[in-house]
Amino acid sequence: MRPRKRFGQHFLHDPGVLKRLVEAIAPVDSDIFVEIGPGEGALTRPLLERIGRLTAIEIDRDLAAKLAHEFSSQRLTVVSADVLDFDFSALPSGLRVVGNLPYNISTPILFHLARHASRVRDMHFMLQLEVVQRMVARHSTPDYGRLSVMLQTRFKMHKLFNVAPGAFRPPPKVDSAVVRLVPLAEKPDWDQAVLEKIVREAFSARRKTLRNALPLPAEDYEVVGIDPTLRPENLSPEDYLRITRRVCAR
């Protein structure tokens, strides 16, 4: 298949990278897998060698049709849809989600999946290296931002290994990396919509002090024990959760 730019398609084809990726995922027959953007099936095939069933979500109708033709419906369920419209709550809990995500919409996909974190066992994704660095960044570092906070409040994340452009067809203009996300055991005790609003407001003016970027009453900063002269990038994910809980309580 000829890669389509509108879908941000870069097909993974390097056997060594695929082997390393499957070993990192470590699938077993009883696992419940969902693959996002299977493309030509480079990862789908080795996964199905180890597991009984797989659900694949593919927006490209031609690719979806080819995969459905290659594998029996008892082993592979192909959903021809935009993953951003897919309801993961319709699937059983304990999902293992994998995929070579389209780089042009990777952040919206990650936010969409974060809303279903309670149903997920783990996730392994191929992403643009820059995005992975932002995901796992610690506070007070240049890569730390809204994506870091929103994901680190729901997942424990590790960058596993880098992947060079030549592993794909066509080669992207950036390096890539594989990342593992495991949902945190603690159930959220905060209002997610309030957290999203606070983090968005804070990082929309990340070079300003908190007092100016997030103009809360001075009492709020005193109660949560956070210095309002700090910048948004200096606060940890737990700091943002403390602010969120305070705002909700007030």
C-alpha positions in Angstrom: 0.0 0.0 0.0 1.1 3.5 -0.7 1.3 5.5 2.5 -1.2 8.3 2.7 -0.1 11.6 4.1 -3.5 12.6 5.4 -3.4 9.7 7.8 0.2 10.4 8.8 1.2 6.9 7.7 4.7 5.6 8.3 4.8 1.8 8.1 7.1 0.0 10.5 9.0 -2.7 8.6 12.4 -3.2 10.4 12.4 -6.9 11.7 14.8 -6.1 14.5 12.7 -3.3 15.8 9.5 -5.4 15.5 11.2 -8.3 17.4 12.4 -5.9 20.2 8.9 -4.3 20.4 7.1 -7.7 20.7 9.6 -8.8 23.4 8.9 -5.6 25.3 5.2 -6.1 25.1 5.6 -9.8 26.1 2.1 -11.0 25.0 0.5 -14.2 26.3 -2.5 -16.1 25.0 -5.0 -14.9 27.6 -4.3 -11.2 27.1 -7.0 -8.9 25.7 -5.2 -6.8 23.0 -6.2 -3.7 21.0 -4.0 -2.4 18.3 -4.3 1.2 17.1 -3.4 1.8 13.5 -2.2 -1.7 12.4 -1.4 -0.4 8.9 0.0 -3.2 6.9 0.0 -5.6 9.8 3.7 -5.6 10.6 3.0 -5.8 14.4 -0.4 -7.6 14.0 1.2 -10.8 12.6 3.8 -11.4 15.4 1.2 -10.6 18.0 -1.3 -13.1 16.6 1.5 -15.7 16.7 1.4 -15.5 20.4 -2.3 -14.6 21.3 -5.6 -16.0 20.4 -7.5 -12.8 19.5 -6.9 -9.2 18.6 -9.0 -6.1 18.0 -7.5 -3.7 15.5 -8.7 -0.1 14.9 -7.8 1.2 11.5 -9.0 4.4 9.9 -7.8 3.6 6.4 -10.6 1.5 4.8 -8.4 -0.2 2.3 -5.9 -1.3 4.9 -8.7 -2.5 7.2 -10.2 -4.5 4.3 -6.8 -6.2 3.6 -6.3 -7.2 7.2 -9.9 -8.5 7.5 -9.3 -10.6 4.3 -6.0 -12.0 5.6 -7.2 -13.1 9.1 -10.3 -14.9 10.2 -12.8 -12.9 12.2 -12.4 -15.4 15.0 -8.8 -14.2 15.5 -8.9 -10.6 14.3 -11.7 -8.1 14.7 -11.0 -5.1 12.4 -12.8 -1.9 13.3 -12.7 0.6 10.5 -12.9 3.8 12.5 -11.2 6.9 13.8 -9.7 5.9 17.2 -10.7 9.3 18.6 -14.3 8.2 18.1 -13.8 4.7 19.5 -15.5 3.9 22.8 -12.9 1.8 24.8 -15.4 1.3 27.6 -17.3 -1.1 25.3 -14.4 -3.6 25.6 -13.5 -5.7 28.6 -11.3 -4.4 31.4 -7.7 -5.3 31.5 -7.0 -4.1 28.0 -3.5 -4.1 26.6 -3.2 -1.4 24.0 -0.4 -1.2 21.4 0.3 0.7 18.3 2.4 2.8 16.0 0.4 6.0 16.5 0.1 8.6 13.7 2.4 11.4 14.9 0.1 14.2 13.7 -2.6 13.3 16.2 -0.7 11.3 18.9 -1.4 13.8 21.7 -5.3 13.8 21.2 -5.1 10.0 21.1 -3.2 9.8 24.4 -5.7 12.2 26.1 -8.5 10.1 24.8 -7.0 6.9 26.1 -6.2 8.5 29.5 -10.0 8.9 30.0 -10.2 5.1 29.9 -7.2 4.4 32.1 -9.3 2.4 34.6 -10.0 -0.2 32.0 -6.4 -0.6 30.8 -3.6 -2.9 32.0 -0.8 -1.3 30.0 -0.1 0.4 26.8 3.0 0.3 24.4 3.3 2.9 21.7 5.7 4.0 19.0 5.7 7.7 19.0 7.8 10.7 17.9 10.8 10.9 20.3 10.1 14.5 21.2 6.6 13.5 22.3 7.9 10.6 24.5 10.4 13.0 26.1 7.6 15.3 27.0 5.5 12.5 28.4 8.2 11.3 30.8 9.8 14.7 31.6 10.3 15.7 35.2 9.1 19.1 36.5 11.5 22.0 36.2 12.9 20.6 32.9 12.5 22.1 29.4 10.3 19.2 28.1 7.9 19.3 31.0 4.4 20.6 30.2 0.7 20.0 29.9 1.2 16.5 28.4 3.6 15.5 31.2 1.2 16.5 33.9 -2.0 15.1 32.4 -0.4 11.7 31.7 1.7 11.4 34.9 -1.4 11.9 37.1 -2.8 8.7 35.5 0.2 6.6 34.4 3.6 5.4 35.3 5.7 5.7 32.1 9.0 4.6 30.8 10.8 5.2 27.6 12.0 1.8 26.4 14.2 2.5 23.3 14.7 4.8 20.4 14.0 3.9 16.8 15.7 5.5 13.8 13.7 6.9 10.8 15.0 4.1 8.5 12.8 1.6 10.4 9.8 3.0 8.6 8.4 3.4 5.1 8.5 6.2 4.2 11.1 7.4 6.8 9.8 10.2 9.0 11.9 13.3 9.4 12.2 12.7 13.1 13.5 10.0 15.5 11.0 7.8 17.2 10.8 5.9 20.5 8.8 3.2 22.2 7.1 4.1 25.5 5.3 1.9 28.1 2.3 3.3 30.1 1.0 1.5 33.1 -2.1 3.0 35.0 -1.4 4.0 38.6 -3.1 1.8 41.1 -4.7 4.8 43.0 -8.2 5.7 41.7 -8.6 9.4 40.9 -10.1 11.4 43.8 -10.2 14.7 41.8 -12.4 16.3 39.2 -10.7 15.5 35.9 -12.4 18.4 34.1 -11.2 20.9 36.8 -7.6 19.5 36.6 -7.6 19.8 32.8 -8.8 23.4 33.0 -6.2 24.3 35.7 -3.3 22.7 33.8 -4.4 24.3 30.5 -4.5 27.7 32.0 -1.2 27.4 33.8 0.8 26.2 30.8 -0.8 28.7 28.4 1.4 31.2 30.2 4.2 29.0 31.3 6.8 31.7 31.5 4.7 33.8 34.0 4.6 33.2 37.7 1.7 31.1 39.0 0.2 34.2 40.5 -0.3 35.6 37.0 -0.7 32.4 35.0 -3.2 30.9 37.5 -4.8 33.8 39.4 -6.3 31.9 42.3 -7.0 33.5 45.7 -3.9 33.9 47.8 -5.5 31.7 50.4 -5.5 28.7 48.0 -1.8 28.8 47.6 -1.3 29.1 51.3 -3.5 26.1 52.0 -1.8 23.8 49.5 1.7 25.1 50.5 2.7 26.3 47.0 4.8 29.4 46.4 2.8 31.6 43.9 6.0 33.1 42.6 7.0 29.8 41.0 6.4 29.1 37.3 3.9 26.5 36.1 6.8 24.2 35.0 8.2 24.1 38.5 5.1 22.3 39.9 5.0 18.5 40.1 1.9 16.6 38.9 1.0 16.0 42.6 1.1 19.8 43.1 -1.5 20.3 40.4 -3.6 17.6 42.0 -3.4 19.4 45.3 -4.5 22.7 43.7 -7.4 20.8 41.9 -8.6 19.3 45.2 -8.5 22.7 46.9 -10.4 24.4 44.1 -13.1 21.6 44.2 -13.3 21.8 48.0 -13.7 25.6 47.8 
